[in-house]
């Protein structure tokens, strides 16, 4: 049976697998000792606890990356991992002028067996599912370890955290997604635009829709800062897929939903909230920005306060926000201003629903229909929602979805 078929059967037993690549060797773990169907690897039953995998978008600061990570705990009652901090993670660095480091090897060819930075993959499937059909729901790397007599715990974080590296470069009238590719490669030369690092099918489709922008850098900025401003400029989100590859998604709450979640599939009792703190009554969009160390920033500003009175009459608040972009023209800035006001002019109903893993194919930014339950009846009827966040509770075979109601 396929993953989708098994996900819809309540009798299917969920299986969580963890794979860690340490010093060239892959280590395999599960909650119970287990060999998946058609797998050549035995998964040792040392897995004790795993963090809830979540993907979310910051609704109050557009373009900001929200990183996902946590701790994975393995059974260490036999002392299996006691030496990892020294033997597999600690390498004394002695610089005598003849040693150079390229990230993996010293120039004399000696391998550095460090656990830090090692890749971790979390897979999800069912006991009767072929290993080839398991979902890779998370890929990250190890940034910390700790252990005691009972457990060995690794702290993992997703690949986007590496983008804290600072760069300095200029791009003029270039495709926005091409700039993201080149900014990443500038900081990490080994990360090139290939299917190893990017979901090229999705990325290429998004690139075809991306405008040309210009980035003028006099001061250094982190790769993260550059990417976040690009995302703001083109109203999209830079994401990491479960397999660790980079992808891109435009924000489009007006999209036509292709999935309807009936109230019978929602297992919690949802509550609904409205928050006017997210409302914006007018916007200033900075474009054609040229940085100058001596004289400050030169920029063209587009100010849209056309809805200020209407929004105030409805909510009794004024809130103007300025957005600094890499857009080149006033026309581009005016278009973005319209999108921002469309998105932030109202207080939207926010809620969280818990649904089975059969909805695993949905992603943050997707638009759905959902019918929130009120006991055995409907609370609001079938409404349209944008998915703002998803948390995968793998051990319970459930997903929590943070939803924002959209208004046509």
ZAMARGU-4260 file (C-alpha; in steps of 0.2 Angstrom, whole numbers, plus 5000, padded with zeros to 4 digits):
<rodrens>
0) 5000/5000/5000 | 5006/5018/4997 | 5009/5031/5011 | 4993/5040/5007 | 4983/5024/5009
5) 4991/5019/5025 | 4989/5037/5032 | 4970/5035/5030 | 4969/5019/5040 | 4967/5021/5059
10) 4975/5003/5061 | 4991/5008/5053 | 5006/5009/5065 | 5016/5025/5063 | 5035/5023/5063
15) 5048/5037/5066 | 5066/5034/5060 | 5081/5044/5064 | 5097/5044/5053 | 5113/5053/5059
20) 5128/5054/5048 | 5143/5055/5059 | 5161/5054/5053 | 5156/5046/5036 | 5145/5033/5045
25) 5126/5033/5045 | 5118/5028/5062 | 5100/5022/5062 | 5088/5023/5076 | 5070/5020/5080
30) 5059/5019/5096 | 5058/5000/5094 | 5072/4990/5085 | 5065/4988/5068 | 5070/4984/5050
35) 5058/4993/5038 | 5051/4983/5023 | 5065/4981/5009 | 5077/4991/5020 | 5095/4985/5020
40) 5098/4994/5037 | 5093/4989/5055 | 5086/5003/5065 | 5092/5002/5083 | 5078/5004/5097
45) 5088/5018/5106 | 5076/5033/5101 | 5068/5039/5117 | 5061/5056/5113 | 5060/5068/5098
50) 5055/5086/5096 | 5039/5091/5087 | 5044/5096/5069 | 5036/5113/5065 | 5036/5125/5050
55) 5029/5142/5052 | 5028/5159/5045 | 5029/5175/5055 | 5013/5184/5052 | 5018/5200/5061
60) 5035/5203/5052 | 5034/5199/5034 | 5049/5189/5026 | 5057/5184/5042 | 5063/5166/5043
65) 5057/5156/5058 | 5069/5142/5061 | 5064/5125/5067 | 5074/5113/5078 | 5075/5104/5094
70) 5082/5089/5104 | 5083/5071/5100 | 5086/5060/5115 | 5094/5042/5113 | 5095/5029/5126
75) 5113/5029/5134 | 5110/5017/5149 | 5125/5006/5142 | 5136/5021/5140 | 5136/5019/5121
80) 5138/5038/5118 | 5149/5043/5133 | 5164/5046/5122 | 5156/5055/5108 | 5160/5072/5115
85) 5179/5068/5115 | 5182/5055/5102 | 5169/5060/5089 | 5167/5079/5092 | 5183/5087/5100
90) 5198/5090/5090 | 5212/5100/5098 | 5217/5114/5086 | 5236/5117/5085 | 5241/5131/5073
95) 5259/5130/5069 | 5258/5139/5052 | 5258/5123/5042 | 5240/5117/5045 | 5225/5123/5035
100) 5207/5119/5036 | 5194/5117/5022 | 5179/5113/5033 | 5181/5094/5032 | 5200/5089/5031
105) 5216/5097/5036 | 5228/5099/5022 | 5239/5085/5027 | 5224/5074/5023 | 5219/5069/5041
110) 5200/5067/5043 | 5192/5077/5057 | 5179/5066/5065 | 5167/5079/5072 | 5149/5076/5077
115) 5145/5094/5075 | 5138/5099/5059 | 5133/5081/5055 | 5117/5079/5045 | 5102/5072/5054
120) 5086/5065/5045 | 5069/5061/5052 | 5058/5050/5042 | 5040/5045/5045 | 5031/5030/5038
125) 5021/5014/5044 | 5026/4997/5049 | 5020/4989/5033 | 5027/5003/5021 | 5042/5000/5009
130) 5057/5010/5016 | 5057/5019/4999 | 5040/5027/5002 | 5044/5034/5019 | 5043/5053/5020
135) 5059/5063/5025 | 5050/5076/5036 | 5065/5085/5043 | 5083/5087/5038 | 5095/5097/5049
140) 5112/5097/5057 | 5119/5094/5075 | 5124/5110/5084 | 5125/5103/5102 | 5126/5087/5112
145) 5124/5082/5131 | 5123/5066/5140 | 5121/5058/5157 | 5119/5040/5163 | 5102/5037/5155
150) 5101/5048/5139 | 5112/5055/5125 | 5104/5071/5118 | 5108/5080/5102 | 5102/5098/5098
155) 5098/5100/5080 | 5094/5115/5069 | 5089/5117/5051 | 5100/5122/5037 | 5095/5140/5036
160) 5104/5144/5052 | 5120/5143/5042 | 5115/5159/5033 | 5121/5170/5048 | 5137/5172/5038
165) 5140/5190/5032 | 5143/5195/5014 | 5145/5211/5004 | 5141/5211/4986 | 5131/5221/4973
170) 5118/5215/4961 | 5110/5226/4948 | 5093/5223/4939 | 5094/5204/4942 | 5081/5191/4945
175) 5077/5190/4963 | 5079/5171/4965 | 5095/5171/4956 | 5102/5184/4969 | 5097/5172/4983
180) 5106/5158/4974 | 5122/5168/4972 | 5121/5176/4990 | 5121/5158/4997 | 5135/5152/4986
185) 5145/5168/4990 | 5145/5163/5008 | 5146/5144/5005 | 5154/5140/4989 | 5150/5122/4990
190) 5131/5126/4990 | 5128/5128/4971 | 5112/5128/4961 | 5109/5110/4959 | 5095/5097/4963
195) 5106/5092/4978 | 5103/5108/4987 | 5087/5115/4979 | 5070/5109/4974 | 5074/5114/4956
200) 5056/5111/4949 | 5048/5122/4962 | 5062/5135/4962 | 5063/5136/4943 | 5044/5139/4942
205) 5045/5153/4956 | 5060/5161/4947 | 5050/5162/4931 | 5038/5174/4941 | 5051/5184/4950
210) 5054/5202/4946 | 5072/5209/4943 | 5078/5219/4958 | 5094/5228/4963 | 5104/5225/4979
215) 5117/5239/4983 | 5128/5234/4998 | 5140/5246/5006 | 5140/5238/5023 | 5140/5219/5026
220) 5124/5210/5029 | 5121/5192/5034 | 5114/5180/5020 | 5098/5179/5031 | 5096/5198/5030
225) 5098/5198/5012 | 5086/5184/5009 | 5073/5191/5021 | 5072/5208/5012 | 5071/5199/4995
230) 5056/5189/5002 | 5048/5205/5008 | 5051/5213/4991 | 5043/5200/4981 | 5029/5194/4993
235) 5036/5177/4996 | 5044/5165/5007 | 5061/5156/5007 | 5058/5138/5014 | 5067/5122/5017
240) 5058/5106/5012 | 5059/5091/5023 | 5073/5083/5013 | 5084/5099/5017 | 5083/5107/5000
245) 5079/5125/4997 | 5062/5130/4989 | 5052/5146/4987 | 5033/5150/4989 | 5024/5166/4985
250) 5011/5171/4997 | 4994/5171/4989 | 4979/5170/5001 | 4967/5173/4986 | 4972/5156/4979
255) 4958/5143/4976 | 4958/5129/4989 | 4960/5111/4982 | 4957/5103/4999 | 4942/5104/5011
260) 4945/5097/5029 | 4928/5092/5036 | 4924/5094/5054 | 4924/5075/5057 | 4943/5075/5054
265) 4947/5089/5066 | 4950/5080/5083 | 4952/5095/5094 | 4939/5109/5100 | 4946/5124/5091
270) 4946/5142/5099 | 4946/5157/5088 | 4954/5174/5091 | 4956/5191/5083 | 4970/5202/5086
275) 4970/5220/5079 | 4989/5222/5083 | 4993/5215/5066 | 4983/5228/5057 | 4992/5241/5046
280) 4982/5256/5041 | 4995/5264/5029 | 5012/5259/5022 | 5028/5267/5016 | 5038/5256/5004
285) 5056/5261/5001 | 5063/5256/4984 | 5078/5261/4973 | 5088/5261/4988 | 5106/5266/4986
290) 5117/5265/5002 | 5130/5278/5005 | 5142/5277/5020 | 5145/5296/5020 | 5127/5303/5017
295) 5115/5289/5022 | 5103/5280/5012 | 5096/5287/4996 | 5079/5280/4992 | 5062/5283/4983
300) 5047/5281/4994 | 5030/5276/4990 | 5017/5281/5003 | 5000/5272/5002 | 4987/5279/5015
305) 4972/5277/5004 | 4963/5266/5016 | 4968/5274/5032 | 4951/5282/5036 | 4941/5267/5031
310) 4952/5255/5042 | 4951/5268/5057 | 4933/5269/5056 | 4932/5250/5057 | 4945/5247/5071
315) 4949/5263/5079 | 4967/5262/5077 | 4981/5270/5066 | 4997/5261/5062 | 5009/5265/5048
320) 5023/5254/5044 | 5038/5256/5033 | 5045/5242/5022 | 5063/5244/5015 | 5064/5233/4999
325) 5076/5229/4985 | 5063/5235/4972 | 5069/5246/4958 | 5054/5257/4953 | 5039/5266/4961
330) 5027/5255/4951 | 5034/5239/4959 | 5033/5248/4976 | 5015/5253/4973 | 5010/5235/4969
335) 5019/5229/4984 | 5010/5242/4995 | 4993/5236/4988 | 4997/5218/4993 | 5003/5223/5010
340) 4987/5233/5014 | 4976/5219/5006 | 4984/5207/5018 | 4985/5218/5034 | 4970/5229/5033
345) 4958/5217/5043 | 4959/5207/5060 | 4958/5189/5054 | 4951/5175/5063 | 4965/5164/5070
350) 4964/5146/5075 | 4973/5129/5077 | 4966/5113/5072 | 4972/5095/5075 | 4970/5083/5060
355) 4977/5066/5055 | 4993/5064/5045 | 4983/5060/5030 | 4985/5079/5027 | 5004/5078/5026
360) 5005/5085/5009 | 4998/5102/5014 | 5012/5115/5017 | 5013/5132/5025 | 5006/5145/5013
365) 4993/5133/5006 | 4975/5139/5006 | 4961/5127/5011 | 4943/5125/5016 | 4939/5119/5034
370) 4924/5117/5044 | 4927/5120/5062 | 4917/5108/5074 | 4906/5114/5088 | 4902/5097/5096
375) 4893/5088/5083 | 4888/5103/5073 | 4898/5117/5064 | 4905/5132/5072 | 4906/5144/5057
380) 4902/5134/5042 | 4915/5130/5029 | 4927/5144/5028 | 4943/5148/5018 | 4960/5148/5028
385) 4978/5151/5024 | 4990/5139/5033 | 5002/5149/5044 | 5011/5135/5053 | 5011/5116/5054
390) 5017/5105/5068 | 5020/5087/5066 | 5016/5076/5081 | 5024/5060/5074 | 5021/5049/5088
395) 5003/5052/5088 | 5001/5053/5069 | 4993/5070/5070 | 4996/5087/5063 | 4992/5104/5072
400) 4988/5118/5059 | 4988/5136/5063 | 4976/5144/5052 | 4972/5162/5047 | 4954/5165/5039
405) 4955/5174/5022 | 4942/5186/5016 | 4938/5186/4997
</rodrens>
